[in-house]
Amino acid sequence: MRTVNIEIFSDATNAAVIRHPDRQFPGVLVQGDSLSSLCGDADELCELLGRGSEHFEEANLLRNKLQSYLTHYKSVLLEHGISLPFSDR
């Protein structure tokens, strides 16, 4: 872990807009519990669409991208001894 100064353009709950010092453009900070919820929503969407749907592949790609962010998030928290802010089903 390291400590650096960041620019905060908005600190709105669940929609903070910040710029990392090594990046040109700001990004949106998504809290871990919100990310977990988005992953659950993507899972439900894929289930509703079903594998035979013409849009399943696009929904599944979105689900996989979100899941990779969540997997990284959980790994980093575990590495630093921080408990997850959600139930890891």
Biopython code that builds the backbone (N, CA, C, O; Angstrom):
import numpy as np
from Bio.PDB.StructureBuilder import StructureBuilder

atoms = [
    (1, "MET", "N", (0.847, -1.173, 0.000)),
    (1, "MET", "CA", (0.000, 0.000, 0.000)),
    (1, "MET", "C", (0.888, 1.229, 0.000)),
    (1, "MET", "O", (1.984, 1.239, 0.561)),
    (2, "ARG", "N", (0.379, 2.262, -0.646)),
    (2, "ARG", "CA", (1.085, 3.546, -0.642)),
    (2, "ARG", "C", (0.069, 4.662, -0.464)),
    (2, "ARG", "O", (-1.126, 4.459, -0.682)),
    (3, "THR", "N", (0.526, 5.811, -0.078)),
    (3, "THR", "CA", (-0.339, 6.965, 0.120)),
    (3, "THR", "C", (0.059, 8.048, -0.866)),
    (3, "THR", "O", (1.227, 8.427, -0.945)),
    (4, "VAL", "N", (-0.923, 8.548, -1.621)),
    (4, "VAL", "CA", (-0.684, 9.624, -2.584)),
    (4, "VAL", "C", (-1.849, 10.604, -2.510)),
    (4, "VAL", "O", (-2.923, 10.278, -2.005)),
    (5, "ASN", "N", (-1.622, 11.788, -3.014)),
    (5, "ASN", "CA", (-2.704, 12.763, -3.114)),
    (5, "ASN", "C", (-3.496, 12.493, -4.387)),
    (5, "ASN", "O", (-2.927, 12.220, -5.444)),
    (6, "ILE", "N", (-4.815, 12.574, -4.267)),
    (6, "ILE", "CA", (-5.677, 12.431, -5.430)),
    (6, "ILE", "C", (-6.549, 13.673, -5.526)),
    (6, "ILE", "O", (-6.747, 14.381, -4.539)),
    (7, "GLU", "N", (-7.067, 13.931, -6.716)),
    (7, "GLU", "CA", (-8.013, 15.032, -6.898)),
    (7, "GLU", "C", (-9.418, 14.468, -6.772)),
    (7, "GLU", "O", (-9.745, 13.456, -7.393)),
    (8, "ILE", "N", (-10.246, 15.119, -5.970)),
    (8, "ILE", "CA", (-11.637, 14.699, -5.805)),
    (8, "ILE", "C", (-12.512, 15.766, -6.455)),
    (8, "ILE", "O", (-12.569, 16.907, -5.995)),
    (9, "PHE", "N", (-13.189, 15.378, -7.526)),
    (9, "PHE", "CA", (-14.058, 16.303, -8.239)),
    (9, "PHE", "C", (-15.475, 16.281, -7.666)),
    (9, "PHE", "O", (-16.188, 17.283, -7.714)),
    (10, "SER", "N", (-15.873, 15.135, -7.128)),
    (10, "SER", "CA", (-17.167, 14.987, -6.471)),
    (10, "SER", "C", (-17.030, 13.863, -5.453)),
    (10, "SER", "O", (-16.449, 12.818, -5.748)),
    (11, "ASP", "N", (-17.559, 14.078, -4.271)),
    (11, "ASP", "CA", (-17.526, 13.003, -3.275)),
    (11, "ASP", "C", (-18.941, 12.505, -2.983)),
    (11, "ASP", "O", (-19.254, 12.098, -1.864)),
    (12, "ALA", "N", (-19.788, 12.548, -4.013)),
    (12, "ALA", "CA", (-21.162, 12.059, -3.890)),
    (12, "ALA", "C", (-21.147, 10.581, -3.488)),
    (12, "ALA", "O", (-20.327, 9.799, -3.970)),
    (13, "THR", "N", (-22.061, 10.222, -2.606)),
    (13, "THR", "CA", (-22.147, 8.843, -2.134)),
    (13, "THR", "C", (-22.345, 7.892, -3.309)),
    (13, "THR", "O", (-23.230, 8.091, -4.141)),
    (14, "ASN", "N", (-21.511, 6.861, -3.365)),
    (14, "ASN", "CA", (-21.544, 5.836, -4.415)),
    (14, "ASN", "C", (-21.325, 6.390, -5.820)),
    (14, "ASN", "O", (-21.652, 5.726, -6.804)),
    (15, "ALA", "N", (-20.782, 7.588, -5.921)),
    (15, "ALA", "CA", (-20.490, 8.159, -7.235)),
    (15, "ALA", "C", (-19.350, 9.171, -7.148)),
    (15, "ALA", "O", (-19.359, 10.177, -7.858)),
    (16, "ALA", "N", (-18.375, 8.913, -6.289)),
    (16, "ALA", "CA", (-17.235, 9.822, -6.159)),
    (16, "ALA", "C", (-16.466, 9.845, -7.481)),
    (16, "ALA", "O", (-16.231, 8.803, -8.093)),
    (17, "VAL", "N", (-16.083, 11.031, -7.906)),
    (17, "VAL", "CA", (-15.293, 11.187, -9.126)),
    (17, "VAL", "C", (-13.918, 11.681, -8.699)),
    (17, "VAL", "O", (-13.772, 12.765, -8.133)),
    (18, "ILE", "N", (-12.905, 10.850, -8.989)),
    (18, "ILE", "CA", (-11.536, 11.151, -8.551)),
    (18, "ILE", "C", (-10.564, 10.976, -9.713)),
    (18, "ILE", "O", (-10.858, 10.291, -10.693)),
    (19, "ARG", "N", (-9.395, 11.613, -9.582)),
    (19, "ARG", "CA", (-8.336, 11.395, -10.576)),
    (19, "ARG", "C", (-7.108, 10.886, -9.852)),
    (19, "ARG", "O", (-6.562, 11.540, -8.964)),
    (20, "HIS", "N", (-6.695, 9.708, -10.257)),
    (20, "HIS", "CA", (-5.454, 9.110, -9.769)),
    (20, "HIS", "C", (-4.302, 9.934, -10.335)),
    (20, "HIS", "O", (-4.386, 10.397, -11.472)),
    (21, "PRO", "N", (-3.229, 10.129, -9.569)),
    (21, "PRO", "CA", (-2.138, 10.979, -10.058)),
    (21, "PRO", "C", (-1.481, 10.499, -11.348)),
    (21, "PRO", "O", (-0.896, 11.305, -12.071)),
    (22, "ASP", "N", (-1.563, 9.219, -11.650)),
    (22, "ASP", "CA", (-0.925, 8.697, -12.861)),
    (22, "ASP", "C", (-1.864, 8.642, -14.062)),
    (22, "ASP", "O", (-1.491, 8.118, -15.111)),
    (23, "ARG", "N", (-3.079, 9.176, -13.923)),
    (23, "ARG", "CA", (-4.069, 9.088, -14.993)),
    (23, "ARG", "C", (-4.438, 10.483, -15.499)),
    (23, "ARG", "O", (-4.441, 11.446, -14.733)),
    (24, "GLN", "N", (-4.746, 10.582, -16.788)),
    (24, "GLN", "CA", (-5.131, 11.860, -17.373)),
    (24, "GLN", "C", (-6.571, 12.223, -17.013)),
    (24, "GLN", "O", (-6.874, 13.377, -16.709)),
    (25, "PHE", "N", (-7.453, 11.223, -17.052)),
    (25, "PHE", "CA", (-8.870, 11.498, -16.834)),
    (25, "PHE", "C", (-9.355, 10.945, -15.504)),
    (25, "PHE", "O", (-8.859, 9.920, -15.035)),
    (26, "PRO", "N", (-10.323, 11.621, -14.894)),
    (26, "PRO", "CA", (-10.907, 11.118, -13.651)),
    (26, "PRO", "C", (-11.698, 9.830, -13.886)),
    (26, "PRO", "O", (-12.056, 9.495, -15.015)),
    (27, "GLY", "N", (-11.955, 9.131, -12.806)),
    (27, "GLY", "CA", (-12.774, 7.926, -12.845)),
    (27, "GLY", "C", (-13.809, 7.976, -11.741)),
    (27, "GLY", "O", (-13.782, 8.858, -10.883)),
    (28, "VAL", "N", (-14.717, 7.023, -11.773)),
    (28, "VAL", "CA", (-15.750, 6.922, -10.751)),
    (28, "VAL", "C", (-15.346, 5.831, -9.771)),
    (28, "VAL", "O", (-15.019, 4.714, -10.173)),
    (29, "LEU", "N", (-15.372, 6.157, -8.499)),
    (29, "LEU", "CA", (-15.050, 5.189, -7.461)),
    (29, "LEU", "C", (-16.302, 4.399, -7.123)),
    (29, "LEU", "O", (-17.289, 4.965, -6.653)),
    (30, "VAL", "N", (-16.266, 3.098, -7.359)),
    (30, "VAL", "CA", (-17.393, 2.225, -7.036)),
    (30, "VAL", "C", (-17.045, 1.472, -5.756)),
    (30, "VAL", "O", (-16.036, 0.769, -5.704)),
    (31, "GLN", "N", (-17.866, 1.615, -4.738)),
    (31, "GLN", "CA", (-17.640, 0.924, -3.476)),
    (31, "GLN", "C", (-17.778, -0.585, -3.685)),
    (31, "GLN", "O", (-18.508, -1.036, -4.569)),
    (32, "GLY", "N", (-17.075, -1.350, -2.869)),
    (32, "GLY", "CA", (-17.061, -2.804, -3.005)),
    (32, "GLY", "C", (-18.432, -3.445, -2.894)),
    (32, "GLY", "O", (-18.749, -4.372, -3.640)),
    (33, "ASP", "N", (-19.257, -2.952, -1.959)),
    (33, "ASP", "CA", (-20.591, -3.540, -1.832)),
    (33, "ASP", "C", (-21.453, -3.213, -3.048)),
    (33, "ASP", "O", (-22.284, -4.026, -3.453)),
    (34, "SER", "N", (-21.265, -2.030, -3.634)),
    (34, "SER", "CA", (-21.989, -1.673, -4.855)),
    (34, "SER", "C", (-21.512, -2.526, -6.028)),
    (34, "SER", "O", (-22.320, -2.952, -6.854)),
    (35, "LEU", "N", (-20.212, -2.778, -6.105)),
    (35, "LEU", "CA", (-19.665, -3.632, -7.157)),
    (35, "LEU", "C", (-20.213, -5.056, -7.035)),
    (35, "LEU", "O", (-20.566, -5.681, -8.035)),
    (36, "SER", "N", (-20.278, -5.553, -5.820)),
    (36, "SER", "CA", (-20.841, -6.884, -5.593)),
    (36, "SER", "C", (-22.291, -6.939, -6.051)),
    (36, "SER", "O", (-22.722, -7.919, -6.660)),
    (37, "SER", "N", (-23.039, -5.885, -5.757)),
    (37, "SER", "CA", (-24.442, -5.809, -6.173)),
    (37, "SER", "C", (-24.577, -5.773, -7.699)),
    (37, "SER", "O", (-25.458, -6.423, -8.260)),
    (38, "LEU", "N", (-23.703, -5.013, -8.368)),
    (38, "LEU", "CA", (-23.714, -4.979, -9.831)),
    (38, "LEU", "C", (-23.419, -6.356, -10.422)),
    (38, "LEU", "O", (-24.014, -6.747, -11.426)),
    (39, "CYS", "N", (-22.505, -7.081, -9.800)),
    (39, "CYS", "CA", (-22.201, -8.447, -10.258)),
    (39, "CYS", "C", (-23.432, -9.336, -10.119)),
    (39, "CYS", "O", (-23.733, -10.137, -11.004)),
    (40, "GLY", "N", (-24.137, -9.189, -9.006)),
    (40, "GLY", "CA", (-25.362, -9.952, -8.812)),
    (40, "GLY", "C", (-26.415, -9.603, -9.854)),
    (40, "GLY", "O", (-27.110, -10.485, -10.358)),
    (41, "ASP", "N", (-26.534, -8.319, -10.178)),
    (41, "ASP", "CA", (-27.475, -7.888, -11.213)),
    (41, "ASP", "C", (-27.108, -8.490, -12.572)),
    (41, "ASP", "O", (-27.984, -8.926, -13.319)),
    (42, "ALA", "N", (-25.818, -8.511, -12.885)),
    (42, "ALA", "CA", (-25.368, -9.090, -14.153)),
    (42, "ALA", "C", (-25.633, -10.596, -14.194)),
    (42, "ALA", "O", (-25.996, -11.135, -15.239)),
    (43, "ASP", "N", (-25.452, -11.273, -13.057)),
    (43, "ASP", "CA", (-25.779, -12.697, -12.974)),
    (43, "ASP", "C", (-27.260, -12.930, -13.261)),
    (43, "ASP", "O", (-27.622, -13.826, -14.023)),
    (44, "GLU", "N", (-28.105, -12.116, -12.644)),
    (44, "GLU", "CA", (-29.553, -12.245, -12.846)),
    (44, "GLU", "C", (-29.933, -11.983, -14.295)),
    (44, "GLU", "O", (-30.784, -12.678, -14.851)),
    (45, "LEU", "N", (-29.306, -10.982, -14.912)),
    (45, "LEU", "CA", (-29.585, -10.677, -16.318)),
    (45, "LEU", "C", (-29.243, -11.863, -17.208)),
    (45, "LEU", "O", (-30.028, -12.240, -18.078)),
    (46, "CYS", "N", (-28.073, -12.447, -16.990)),
    (46, "CYS", "CA", (-27.667, -13.610, -17.791)),
    (46, "CYS", "C", (-28.629, -14.777, -17.585)),
    (46, "CYS", "O", (-28.967, -15.493, -18.528)),
    (47, "GLU", "N", (-29.061, -14.957, -16.347)),
    (47, "GLU", "CA", (-30.010, -16.032, -16.065)),
    (47, "GLU", "C", (-31.338, -15.782, -16.769)),
    (47, "GLU", "O", (-31.924, -16.705, -17.334)),
    (48, "LEU", "N", (-31.815, -14.540, -16.739)),
    (48, "LEU", "CA", (-33.069, -14.201, -17.405)),
    (48, "LEU", "C", (-32.978, -14.373, -18.920)),
    (48, "LEU", "O", (-33.913, -14.865, -19.553)),
    (49, "LEU", "N", (-31.846, -13.966, -19.495)),
    (49, "LEU", "CA", (-31.673, -14.081, -20.940)),
    (49, "LEU", "C", (-31.549, -15.532, -21.379)),
    (49, "LEU", "O", (-32.125, -15.936, -22.390)),
    (50, "GLY", "N", (-30.795, -16.311, -20.613)),
    (50, "GLY", "CA", (-30.556, -17.704, -20.982)),
    (50, "GLY", "C", (-29.542, -17.804, -22.107)),
    (50, "GLY", "O", (-29.389, -16.874, -22.900)),
    (51, "ARG", "N", (-28.857, -18.922, -22.176)),
    (51, "ARG", "CA", (-27.781, -19.111, -23.166)),
    (51, "ARG", "C", (-28.268, -19.033, -24.609)),
    (51, "ARG", "O", (-27.478, -18.723, -25.501)),
    (52, "GLY", "N", (-29.530, -19.303, -24.858)),
    (52, "GLY", "CA", (-30.044, -19.277, -26.224)),
    (52, "GLY", "C", (-30.378, -17.894, -26.736)),
    (52, "GLY", "O", (-30.644, -17.723, -27.925)),
    (53, "SER", "N", (-30.370, -16.902, -25.858)),
    (53, "SER", "CA", (-30.740, -15.547, -26.256)),
    (53, "SER", "C", (-29.682, -14.939, -27.173)),
    (53, "SER", "O", (-28.488, -15.214, -27.048)),
    (54, "GLU", "N", (-30.154, -14.108, -28.096)),
    (54, "GLU", "CA", (-29.213, -13.454, -29.004)),
    (54, "GLU", "C", (-28.319, -12.446, -28.282)),
    (54, "GLU", "O", (-27.271, -12.069, -28.805)),
    (55, "HIS", "N", (-28.718, -12.007, -27.093)),
    (55, "HIS", "CA", (-27.926, -11.013, -26.350)),
    (55, "HIS", "C", (-27.184, -11.601, -25.155)),
    (55, "HIS", "O", (-26.576, -10.863, -24.379)),
    (56, "PHE", "N", (-27.230, -12.898, -25.004)),
    (56, "PHE", "CA", (-26.574, -13.524, -23.859)),
    (56, "PHE", "C", (-25.071, -13.272, -23.870)),
    (56, "PHE", "O", (-24.498, -12.959, -22.826)),
    (57, "GLU", "N", (-24.429, -13.397, -25.006)),
    (57, "GLU", "CA", (-22.964, -13.249, -25.067)),
    (57, "GLU", "C", (-22.521, -11.861, -24.610)),
    (57, "GLU", "O", (-21.539, -11.729, -23.879)),
    (58, "GLU", "N", (-23.251, -10.817, -25.047)),
    (58, "GLU", "CA", (-22.899, -9.463, -24.629)),
    (58, "GLU", "C", (-23.091, -9.297, -23.121)),
    (58, "GLU", "O", (-22.250, -8.707, -22.443)),
    (59, "ALA", "N", (-24.202, -9.821, -22.604)),
    (59, "ALA", "CA", (-24.460, -9.736, -21.162)),
    (59, "ALA", "C", (-23.416, -10.527, -20.386)),
    (59, "ALA", "O", (-22.982, -10.101, -19.317)),
    (60, "ASN", "N", (-23.017, -11.665, -20.914)),
    (60, "ASN", "CA", (-22.019, -12.492, -20.240)),
    (60, "ASN", "C", (-20.645, -11.823, -20.238)),
    (60, "ASN", "O", (-19.899, -11.949, -19.266)),
    (61, "LEU", "N", (-20.303, -11.114, -21.314)),
    (61, "LEU", "CA", (-19.040, -10.362, -21.339)),
    (61, "LEU", "C", (-19.042, -9.279, -20.269)),
    (61, "LEU", "O", (-18.043, -9.077, -19.579)),
    (62, "LEU", "N", (-20.171, -8.583, -20.134)),
    (62, "LEU", "CA", (-20.299, -7.568, -19.090)),
    (62, "LEU", "C", (-20.164, -8.211, -17.713)),
    (62, "LEU", "O", (-19.449, -7.702, -16.850)),
    (63, "ARG", "N", (-20.851, -9.329, -17.514)),
    (63, "ARG", "CA", (-20.777, -10.028, -16.229)),
    (63, "ARG", "C", (-19.343, -10.427, -15.915)),
    (63, "ARG", "O", (-18.891, -10.260, -14.782)),
    (64, "ASN", "N", (-18.619, -10.953, -16.903)),
    (64, "ASN", "CA", (-17.239, -11.380, -16.682)),
    (64, "ASN", "C", (-16.311, -10.213, -16.358)),
    (64, "ASN", "O", (-15.407, -10.353, -15.534)),
    (65, "LYS", "N", (-16.527, -9.051, -17.004)),
    (65, "LYS", "CA", (-15.705, -7.872, -16.704)),
    (65, "LYS", "C", (-15.941, -7.408, -15.273)),
    (65, "LYS", "O", (-14.996, -7.131, -14.535)),
    (66, "LEU", "N", (-17.219, -7.325, -14.889)),
    (66, "LEU", "CA", (-17.543, -6.917, -13.523)),
    (66, "LEU", "C", (-16.975, -7.903, -12.509)),
    (66, "LEU", "O", (-16.446, -7.505, -11.471)),
    (67, "GLN", "N", (-17.090, -9.196, -12.820)),
    (67, "GLN", "CA", (-16.598, -10.221, -11.900)),
    (67, "GLN", "C", (-15.077, -10.138, -11.753)),
    (67, "GLN", "O", (-14.547, -10.400, -10.673)),
    (68, "SER", "N", (-14.373, -9.778, -12.826)),
    (68, "SER", "CA", (-12.907, -9.663, -12.721)),
    (68, "SER", "C", (-12.528, -8.492, -11.807)),
    (68, "SER", "O", (-11.564, -8.589, -11.048)),
    (69, "TYR", "N", (-13.280, -7.389, -11.877)),
    (69, "TYR", "CA", (-13.040, -6.280, -10.946)),
    (69, "TYR", "C", (-13.305, -6.716, -9.512)),
    (69, "TYR", "O", (-12.537, -6.385, -8.608)),
    (70, "LEU", "N", (-14.390, -7.459, -9.301)),
    (70, "LEU", "CA", (-14.734, -7.907, -7.952)),
    (70, "LEU", "C", (-13.696, -8.894, -7.422)),
    (70, "LEU", "O", (-13.337, -8.833, -6.246)),
    (71, "THR", "N", (-13.217, -9.788, -8.254)),
    (71, "THR", "CA", (-12.193, -10.749, -7.847)),
    (71, "THR", "C", (-10.920, -10.016, -7.429)),
    (71, "THR", "O", (-10.306, -10.363, -6.420)),
    (72, "HIS", "N", (-10.525, -9.007, -8.200)),
    (72, "HIS", "CA", (-9.342, -8.212, -7.862)),
    (72, "HIS", "C", (-9.558, -7.476, -6.537)),
    (72, "HIS", "O", (-8.672, -7.456, -5.682)),
    (73, "TYR", "N", (-10.727, -6.880, -6.374)),
    (73, "TYR", "CA", (-11.065, -6.151, -5.145)),
    (73, "TYR", "C", (-10.951, -7.072, -3.929)),
    (73, "TYR", "O", (-10.332, -6.714, -2.928)),
    (74, "LYS", "N", (-11.551, -8.253, -4.025)),
    (74, "LYS", "CA", (-11.517, -9.194, -2.898)),
    (74, "LYS", "C", (-10.089, -9.638, -2.599)),
    (74, "LYS", "O", (-9.711, -9.767, -1.435)),
    (75, "SER", "N", (-9.313, -9.867, -3.619)),
    (75, "SER", "CA", (-7.924, -10.294, -3.456)),
    (75, "SER", "C", (-7.100, -9.225, -2.738)),
    (75, "SER", "O", (-6.314, -9.538, -1.843)),
    (76, "VAL", "N", (-7.282, -7.967, -3.131)),
    (76, "VAL", "CA", (-6.531, -6.870, -2.515)),
    (76, "VAL", "C", (-6.929, -6.699, -1.053)),
    (76, "VAL", "O", (-6.068, -6.503, -0.195)),
    (77, "LEU", "N", (-8.232, -6.770, -0.763)),
    (77, "LEU", "CA", (-8.666, -6.646, 0.626)),
    (77, "LEU", "C", (-8.109, -7.779, 1.469)),
    (77, "LEU", "O", (-7.644, -7.546, 2.585)),
    (78, "LEU", "N", (-8.147, -8.996, 0.957)),
    (78, "LEU", "CA", (-7.606, -10.150, 1.671)),
    (78, "LEU", "C", (-6.117, -9.961, 1.938)),
    (78, "LEU", "O", (-5.637, -10.232, 3.039)),
    (79, "GLU", "N", (-5.392, -9.497, 0.929)),
    (79, "GLU", "CA", (-3.954, -9.254, 1.046)),
    (79, "GLU", "C", (-3.640, -8.257, 2.160)),
    (79, "GLU", "O", (-2.591, -8.350, 2.797)),
    (80, "HIS", "N", (-4.544, -7.304, 2.396)),
    (80, "HIS", "CA", (-4.317, -6.270, 3.397)),
    (80, "HIS", "C", (-5.081, -6.525, 4.699)),
    (80, "HIS", "O", (-5.131, -5.659, 5.572)),
    (81, "GLY", "N", (-5.672, -7.709, 4.825)),
    (81, "GLY", "CA", (-6.351, -8.074, 6.058)),
    (81, "GLY", "C", (-7.620, -7.278, 6.339)),
    (81, "GLY", "O", (-7.977, -7.055, 7.496)),
    (82, "ILE", "N", (-8.295, -6.854, 5.286)),
    (82, "ILE", "CA", (-9.527, -6.069, 5.424)),
    (82, "ILE", "C", (-10.718, -6.969, 5.104)),
    (82, "ILE", "O", (-10.722, -7.669, 4.091)),
    (83, "SER", "N", (-11.729, -6.945, 5.973)),
    (83, "SER", "CA", (-12.918, -7.777, 5.722)),
    (83, "SER", "C", (-13.740, -7.199, 4.577)),
    (83, "SER", "O", (-13.740, -5.994, 4.326)),
    (84, "LEU", "N", (-14.432, -8.090, 3.899)),
    (84, "LEU", "CA", (-15.297, -7.673, 2.799)),
    (84, "LEU", "C", (-16.531, -6.951, 3.344)),
    (84, "LEU", "O", (-17.062, -7.334, 4.386)),
    (85, "PRO", "N", (-16.990, -5.904, 2.641)),
    (85, "PRO", "CA", (-18.169, -5.173, 3.098)),
    (85, "PRO", "C", (-19.475, -5.800, 2.615)),
    (85, "PRO", "O", (-20.515, -5.142, 2.594)),
    (86, "PHE", "N", (-19.417, -7.066, 2.231)),
    (86, "PHE", "CA", (-20.590, -7.785, 1.748)),
    (86, "PHE", "C", (-20.378, -9.259, 2.015)),
    (86, "PHE", "O", (-19.263, -9.692, 2.304)),
    (87, "SER", "N", (-21.442, -10.027, 1.918)),
    (87, "SER", "CA", (-21.345, -11.478, 2.108)),
    (87, "SER", "C", (-20.776, -12.099, 0.838)),
    (87, "SER", "O", (-21.287, -11.861, -0.256)),
    (88, "ASP", "N", (-19.742, -12.877, 0.978)),
    (88, "ASP", "CA", (-19.115, -13.532, -0.178)),
    (88, "ASP", "C", (-19.792, -14.868, -0.400)),
    (88, "ASP", "O", (-19.374, -15.890, 0.144)),
    (89, "ARG", "N", (-20.840, -14.849, -1.202)),
    (89, "ARG", "CA", (-21.652, -16.038, -1.410)),
    (89, "ARG", "C", (-20.933, -17.146, -2.074)),
    (89, "ARG", "O", (-21.513, -18.207, -2.306)),
]
sb = StructureBuilder()
sb.init_structure("model")
sb.init_model(0)
sb.init_chain("A")
sb.init_seg("    ")
for serial, (resi, resn, name, xyz) in enumerate(atoms, 1):
    if name == "N":
        sb.init_residue(resn, " ", resi, " ")
    sb.init_atom(name, np.array(xyz, "f"), 0.0, 1.0, " ", f" {name:<3s}", serial, name[0])
structure = sb.get_structure()
